[in-house]
Amino acid sequence: MHFIDRYQVNNENVTYWDFIRGRELVGYVPWAHDLPDDTEEYAAAWAHILDPEKLAGPHGLRTVEPSYQYYMHQYRYEGPNPECQWNGPAWPYQTTQALTAMANLLDHYPVSAATGVVTKADYTRLLQQYAKLHYNPERGGILDLEEDYYPDTGYPIVGLTRSPHYFHSGFIDLVLSGFVGIRPRDDNILEVNPLADPASISYFRAERILYHGHDIAVQWDSSGERYGTRGLIVEVDGKKVASSPKLKRLTVKISKRSPPALNRPIALSIQQGVNTEYPSVSVSVNNADSNAVHATIDGRVWFFPESDVANGWDSPPGNGTEVWYQIDFGTGVQTGRAEIAFFANSTQGFAVPMHYRIETNGSGLWAEVSRMDAPRAVSNGITHVSWDPVKTSQIRLVLSPLQGQKVRLVELKVFAE
């Protein structure tokens, strides 16, 4: 028993409505949406996900079994680089679907779960296997989840410019709703049913989780040595509301209230179109890459060390002179604060500036803003700067790079207040 695709077309290779020629991992997706009945017959399909000759690769779940005649046959390329395919590679996206389905079976398919075809130990082991894929062996073991992987080695397949940090696959949902066991409901009940394997997991704590407008935390400590209290604990707004000496389902009543209001002001400086008239940007350095200069106001902020995904404008190495980055709004706007993102990496020769300041252009004269609160520049984070509100059509960030070090300005966001 296994859910399987059928062909949608007729051609010289396949016949409409025939079954495809290989068992796929996608066959578990129906459980992700609670579609199959809770029967032993359907549960038997889950044996395939644990079978090393079928879907269970040693480093990731295969998207189709090796018995498929075109298993792992590479036929798509971008230049010399293999492109993404679904004929066997381990895909984080579909791994998430399969583990979401397994979590549902273990949580609320009692007949199926009672067969023991898959267990909490299996869920924990496969989630840990998935977690290991995040540590990219081709990039020195850094956290960098890519598109798809060789299931027998755990190495990424595609490796194109778009591939690094391809974090699109719901891993956090698996941790919170499966491993930790927070099962979202639409009534006034908080339900927690951890699928963590007590035989291999000694402790965990997930906290500051917004649920029905409350701040909740779930903690497990098998011995009490990690957090000072033994067992499973559920907290709501900092208070313990339920506990158990072992990992088990806990439910508590919880009221519904509106979540805290989110303050998300829109930066005046955001401009996603390189060739759009305003806001426009310029720098004091000749022959600067216009795309890199524009990237500093495109709204994207990251500090990944890989050079092929670098984002922002790089100054020349410091030589004792100042450089500036300028934004022209095209009309007068009220300004009062900024968020500045600086990249730093000593190996690559990048450091935060020794000094920096904000200037505005009033009637053709550049001057430093009044009463500027300019803390020390933050490496690989956000530096928050404020000043007395002033209306201006142009603003610039003036930088003093350290001697011999470049400054990468990842993003400059300017706000009214």
C-alpha positions as CSV (number, residue, x, y, z in Angstrom):
1,M,0.0,0.0,0.0
2,H,1.3,3.4,-1.0
3,F,-0.2,6.5,-2.5
4,I,1.2,7.1,-5.9
5,D,1.0,9.5,-8.8
6,R,-0.6,8.7,-12.2
7,Y,0.5,10.1,-15.6
8,Q,-1.5,13.1,-16.8
9,V,-0.5,12.9,-20.5
10,N,-0.4,10.5,-23.4
11,N,2.8,10.4,-25.5
12,E,5.3,7.9,-26.9
13,N,6.7,7.3,-23.4
14,V,3.7,7.1,-21.0
15,T,0.0,6.4,-21.1
16,Y,-2.5,8.6,-19.4
17,W,-3.7,7.4,-16.0
18,D,-1.1,4.7,-15.7
19,F,0.8,4.6,-12.4
20,I,4.2,6.1,-12.5
21,R,7.1,3.8,-12.5
22,G,8.5,4.3,-9.0
23,R,7.3,4.7,-5.4
24,E,7.8,8.4,-4.3
25,L,8.2,10.1,-1.0
26,V,5.3,12.4,-2.1
27,G,3.0,9.4,-1.3
28,Y,3.1,10.5,2.4
29,V,1.8,14.0,1.7
30,P,-1.9,12.9,2.2
31,W,-1.2,12.4,5.9
32,A,0.2,15.9,6.1
33,H,-3.4,17.0,5.5
34,D,-5.1,14.2,7.5
35,L,-6.7,12.7,4.4
36,P,-6.2,8.9,4.8
37,D,-8.3,6.8,7.1
38,D,-6.8,5.5,10.3
39,T,-6.3,1.9,9.4
40,E,-3.6,-0.7,9.6
41,E,-3.8,-1.1,5.8
42,Y,-2.8,2.5,5.1
43,A,-0.3,2.5,8.0
44,A,1.7,-0.3,6.3
45,A,2.9,2.2,3.7
46,W,5.1,3.8,6.3
47,A,7.5,0.8,6.3
48,H,9.0,2.1,3.0
49,I,10.3,5.3,4.6
50,L,12.5,3.3,7.0
51,D,13.7,0.7,4.4
52,P,17.3,1.5,3.3
53,E,16.6,-0.2,0.0
54,K,13.6,2.0,-0.6
55,L,13.1,5.6,0.6
56,A,15.5,5.7,3.5
57,G,18.8,7.1,2.3
58,P,21.7,7.1,4.8
59,H,21.9,10.9,4.7
60,G,18.4,11.9,3.6
61,L,15.0,10.7,2.5
62,R,15.0,9.8,-1.2
63,T,12.2,11.3,-3.3
64,V,11.9,8.1,-5.3
65,E,13.1,4.6,-4.7
66,P,16.4,3.3,-6.3
67,S,14.3,0.7,-8.2
68,Y,13.1,3.5,-10.5
69,Q,14.9,3.0,-13.8
70,Y,16.1,6.7,-13.9
71,Y,16.9,7.0,-10.2
72,M,19.5,9.8,-9.8
73,H,20.1,10.0,-13.5
74,Q,21.3,13.6,-14.1
75,Y,19.8,15.2,-17.2
76,R,19.4,18.9,-16.3
77,Y,22.5,21.2,-16.2
78,E,23.3,24.9,-15.9
79,G,26.6,24.9,-17.7
80,P,28.7,22.2,-16.1
81,N,26.6,22.3,-12.9
82,P,23.9,19.7,-12.2
83,E,20.5,21.2,-11.8
84,C,17.7,20.2,-9.4
85,Q,15.6,17.1,-10.1
86,W,13.1,14.9,-8.2
87,N,14.2,11.5,-9.3
88,G,15.8,10.5,-6.1
89,P,17.7,13.4,-4.5
90,A,16.8,14.3,-0.9
91,W,14.8,17.5,-1.0
92,P,14.4,19.5,2.3
93,Y,11.0,20.7,1.0
94,Q,9.6,17.2,0.7
95,T,11.4,15.9,3.8
96,T,9.3,18.5,5.6
97,Q,6.1,17.2,4.0
98,A,7.0,13.6,4.9
99,L,7.9,14.4,8.5
100,T,4.8,16.6,9.0
101,A,2.8,13.6,7.8
102,M,4.6,11.3,10.2
103,A,4.0,13.7,13.1
104,N,0.3,13.7,12.3
105,L,0.2,9.9,12.3
106,L,2.0,9.6,15.6
107,D,-0.1,12.4,17.2
108,H,-3.7,11.6,16.1
109,Y,-3.8,8.3,14.2
110,P,-4.1,5.9,17.2
111,V,-4.8,2.7,15.1
112,S,-1.9,3.4,12.8
113,A,0.5,4.5,15.6
114,A,-0.4,1.3,17.6
115,T,1.0,-0.8,14.8
116,G,4.5,0.5,15.6
117,V,5.4,0.8,11.9
118,V,6.9,4.1,12.8
119,T,7.7,5.5,16.2
120,K,8.8,8.6,18.1
121,A,12.4,7.2,17.8
122,D,12.0,7.1,14.0
123,Y,10.7,10.7,13.9
124,T,13.5,12.0,16.1
125,R,16.2,10.2,14.1
126,L,14.9,11.4,10.8
127,L,14.6,15.0,12.1
128,Q,18.2,14.8,13.4
129,Q,19.2,13.5,9.9
130,Y,17.4,16.5,8.4
131,A,19.2,18.8,10.8
132,K,22.6,17.5,9.7
133,L,21.8,18.5,6.1
134,H,21.9,22.1,7.3
135,Y,25.7,21.8,8.0
136,N,27.0,22.1,4.5
137,P,30.1,19.9,4.0
138,E,31.1,21.7,0.8
139,R,31.3,25.0,2.7
140,G,33.3,24.0,5.7
141,G,30.3,22.7,7.7
142,I,28.6,26.1,8.1
143,L,24.9,26.4,8.4
144,D,23.7,26.5,4.8
145,L,20.7,24.5,3.7
146,E,20.7,24.1,-0.1
147,E,18.1,22.9,-2.6
148,D,18.7,19.2,-2.8
149,Y,21.2,16.5,-1.8
150,Y,22.7,13.2,-2.7
151,P,20.9,11.0,-0.2
152,D,23.8,8.5,0.0
153,T,26.4,11.2,0.9
154,G,24.6,14.2,2.3
155,Y,26.4,16.5,-0.1
156,P,24.4,19.2,-2.0
157,I,23.8,18.6,-5.7
158,V,23.1,22.0,-7.3
159,G,25.5,24.5,-5.8
160,L,24.5,27.4,-8.0
161,T,24.5,31.1,-7.0
162,R,20.9,30.8,-5.9
163,S,21.4,27.7,-3.9
164,P,23.0,28.8,-0.6
165,H,20.7,29.3,2.4
166,Y,17.7,27.9,0.5
167,F,15.8,27.9,3.7
168,H,12.3,27.4,2.4
169,S,11.3,24.2,3.9
170,G,9.5,24.5,7.3
171,F,12.2,22.9,9.4
172,I,11.2,25.1,12.4
173,D,7.6,23.9,12.1
174,L,8.8,20.3,12.5
175,V,10.7,21.2,15.6
176,L,7.9,23.2,17.3
177,S,4.8,21.2,16.2
178,G,6.4,17.7,16.1
179,F,9.5,17.4,18.3
180,V,8.4,19.9,20.9
181,G,4.8,19.0,20.3
182,I,2.8,22.2,20.2
183,R,-0.3,21.2,18.3
184,P,-2.2,24.3,17.2
185,R,-5.9,24.4,17.8
186,D,-8.7,26.9,17.2
187,D,-10.4,26.5,20.6
188,N,-9.3,27.6,24.1
189,I,-6.9,24.7,24.7
190,L,-3.2,24.6,24.5
191,E,-2.1,21.0,23.6
192,V,1.4,19.8,23.8
193,N,2.4,16.3,22.7
194,P,6.2,16.0,22.2
195,L,7.4,13.4,19.7
196,A,11.0,13.7,21.0
197,D,12.4,10.2,21.8
198,P,13.0,10.1,25.6
199,A,15.6,7.4,25.1
200,S,17.9,9.7,23.1
201,I,16.8,13.3,24.0
202,S,17.8,14.4,27.5
203,Y,16.6,18.0,27.4
204,F,15.1,20.8,25.3
205,R,13.4,24.1,25.8
206,A,11.4,26.2,23.4
207,E,10.3,29.6,24.7
208,R,8.9,33.0,23.8
209,I,6.4,31.4,21.4
210,L,3.3,33.5,20.7
211,Y,0.2,31.3,20.9
212,H,-3.3,32.8,21.1
213,G,-1.8,36.0,22.2
214,H,0.2,34.4,25.1
215,D,3.9,33.8,25.7
216,I,4.4,30.0,26.0
217,A,7.3,27.7,26.7
218,V,7.8,24.0,26.7
219,Q,10.6,22.4,28.6
220,W,11.9,18.8,29.0
221,D,14.7,17.8,31.3
222,S,15.0,14.0,31.9
223,S,17.3,14.4,34.9
224,G,16.8,17.9,36.2
225,E,20.4,18.7,35.7
226,R,20.0,21.0,32.8
227,Y,17.2,23.3,34.0
228,G,16.9,22.4,37.6
229,T,13.5,20.8,37.3
230,R,12.9,17.2,36.2
231,G,10.3,16.3,33.6
232,L,8.1,18.0,31.1
233,I,6.8,21.5,31.9
234,V,4.4,23.8,30.0
235,E,4.5,27.6,30.9
236,V,2.1,30.3,29.9
237,D,3.1,33.9,30.4
238,G,6.0,32.8,32.6
239,K,3.9,30.6,34.9
240,K,4.0,26.8,35.1
241,V,0.5,25.5,34.1
242,A,1.1,21.8,33.5
243,S,3.8,19.2,34.1
244,S,4.6,15.5,33.8
245,P,7.5,13.3,34.9
246,K,7.6,11.9,31.3
247,L,7.1,13.0,27.8
248,K,3.3,12.8,27.2
249,R,0.4,14.7,25.9
250,L,-0.6,17.7,28.1
251,T,-3.6,20.0,27.6
252,V,-4.4,23.2,29.5
253,K,-7.1,25.8,29.1
254,I,-5.9,29.0,27.6
255,S,-7.8,32.2,26.8
256,K,-7.6,33.9,23.4
257,R,-6.4,37.4,23.2
258,S,-5.2,39.7,20.5
259,P,-1.4,39.4,19.9
260,P,0.8,42.3,20.7
261,A,0.7,45.0,18.0
262,L,3.6,44.9,15.6
263,N,5.3,48.1,14.7
264,R,6.7,47.8,11.2
265,P,7.4,51.2,9.8
266,I,8.3,51.3,6.1
267,A,11.7,52.8,5.3
268,L,11.7,55.9,3.1
269,S,14.8,54.6,1.4
270,I,13.6,51.2,0.1
271,Q,13.9,50.9,-3.7
272,Q,13.7,47.5,-5.4
273,G,14.0,48.8,-8.9
274,V,17.6,49.5,-10.0
275,N,16.5,51.9,-12.8
276,T,13.6,53.6,-10.9
277,E,14.1,57.3,-10.6
278,Y,13.7,57.9,-6.8
279,P,15.0,57.1,-4.3
280,S,18.3,57.1,-6.2
281,V,21.8,56.4,-4.7
282,S,25.4,57.3,-5.4
283,V,28.8,57.0,-3.7
284,S,31.9,59.0,-3.5
285,V,34.0,56.3,-5.2
286,N,34.5,56.4,-9.0
287,N,33.4,53.5,-11.2
288,A,31.4,51.8,-8.5
289,D,29.2,48.8,-9.4
290,S,25.7,50.3,-9.8
291,N,24.0,47.0,-8.9
292,A,26.0,46.7,-5.7
293,V,25.4,50.4,-4.8
294,H,21.6,49.9,-5.3
295,A,21.6,46.6,-3.3
296,T,22.1,48.8,-0.1
297,I,18.5,50.1,-0.4
298,D,16.8,47.0,-1.8
299,G,15.4,46.0,1.6
300,R,17.3,42.7,1.9
301,V,19.5,42.2,4.9
302,W,21.8,39.2,5.4
303,F,25.4,38.6,6.5
304,F,26.3,35.3,4.9
305,P,30.0,34.9,4.3
306,E,29.8,33.3,0.9
307,S,31.1,35.8,-1.7
308,D,28.6,34.5,-4.4
309,V,25.7,35.7,-2.3
310,A,27.2,39.0,-1.1
311,N,24.7,41.8,-0.8
312,G,25.6,45.5,-0.5
313,W,28.2,48.0,-1.5
314,D,31.9,47.6,-0.6
315,S,34.1,50.6,0.1
316,P,37.8,50.6,-0.9
317,P,40.3,49.6,1.8
318,G,40.7,52.3,4.4
319,N,43.6,54.8,3.7
320,G,42.8,57.6,6.1
321,T,40.1,59.3,3.9
322,E,36.4,59.3,4.3
323,V,33.9,57.8,1.8
324,W,30.2,58.4,1.6
325,Y,27.0,56.7,0.5
326,Q,24.2,59.1,-0.6
327,I,20.4,58.7,-1.0
328,D,18.4,61.2,-3.1
329,F,14.7,61.1,-2.3
330,G,13.7,63.4,-5.1
331,T,11.7,65.6,-2.8
332,G,11.8,66.8,0.8
333,V,11.0,64.0,3.4
334,Q,11.0,64.0,7.2
335,T,13.9,62.0,8.6
336,G,14.8,61.1,12.1
337,R,16.5,57.7,12.4
338,A,18.2,55.0,10.4
339,E,19.0,51.3,10.6
340,I,22.5,50.5,9.3
341,A,23.7,47.0,8.5
342,F,27.5,46.4,8.3
343,F,29.1,43.1,7.3
344,A,32.3,42.1,9.0
345,N,34.7,39.2,8.2
346,S,38.3,39.5,9.2
347,T,39.4,36.8,6.8
348,Q,37.9,38.6,3.8
349,G,39.2,42.0,5.0
350,F,35.8,43.6,6.1
351,A,35.3,45.5,9.3
352,V,32.8,48.0,10.6
353,P,33.9,51.7,10.1
354,M,36.1,53.4,12.7
355,H,33.8,56.4,12.6
356,Y,30.5,57.2,10.9
357,R,28.0,60.1,10.8
358,I,24.8,61.1,9.1
359,E,24.6,64.3,7.0
360,T,21.7,66.0,5.2
361,N,21.7,68.5,2.4
362,G,20.0,71.8,3.2
363,S,20.0,74.4,0.4
364,G,23.1,72.9,-1.2
365,L,25.1,72.7,2.0
366,W,25.9,69.3,3.7
367,A,25.9,69.3,7.5
368,E,25.8,66.7,10.2
369,V,22.4,66.1,11.7
370,S,21.7,67.6,15.1
371,R,22.0,65.6,18.3
372,M,22.8,62.4,16.6
373,D,22.7,59.3,18.8
374,A,25.3,57.1,17.0
375,P,26.4,54.1,19.0
376,R,29.4,52.0,18.1
377,A,28.9,50.2,14.8
378,V,27.6,46.7,15.1
379,S,29.2,43.8,13.2
380,N,26.8,41.6,11.3
381,G,23.8,43.2,12.9
382,I,21.8,46.4,13.0
383,T,23.2,49.7,14.2
384,H,20.3,52.0,15.3
385,V,21.0,55.7,14.8
386,S,18.7,58.6,15.6
387,W,18.8,62.4,15.4
388,D,16.6,65.5,15.7
389,P,13.9,65.3,13.0
390,V,14.8,67.2,9.8
391,K,13.2,67.5,6.4
392,T,15.6,66.9,3.6
393,S,15.7,65.6,0.0
394,Q,19.2,64.1,0.3
395,I,20.9,62.2,3.1
396,R,24.3,60.5,3.2
397,L,26.2,58.2,5.5
398,V,29.9,59.2,5.8
399,L,32.3,56.4,6.7
400,S,35.9,56.2,7.9
401,P,37.1,52.7,7.2
402,L,39.8,51.2,9.3
403,Q,43.3,51.2,7.8
404,G,43.5,48.5,5.1
405,Q,40.0,47.2,5.8
406,K,36.9,47.5,3.6
407,V,33.4,48.4,4.8
408,R,30.5,46.5,3.3
409,L,27.3,48.5,3.7
410,V,24.6,45.8,3.5
411,E,21.7,48.0,4.0
412,L,20.8,51.6,4.9
413,K,17.2,52.2,5.9
414,V,16.1,55.7,6.7
415,F,12.8,56.4,8.6
416,A,10.8,59.4,9.5
417,E,10.9,58.7,13.2
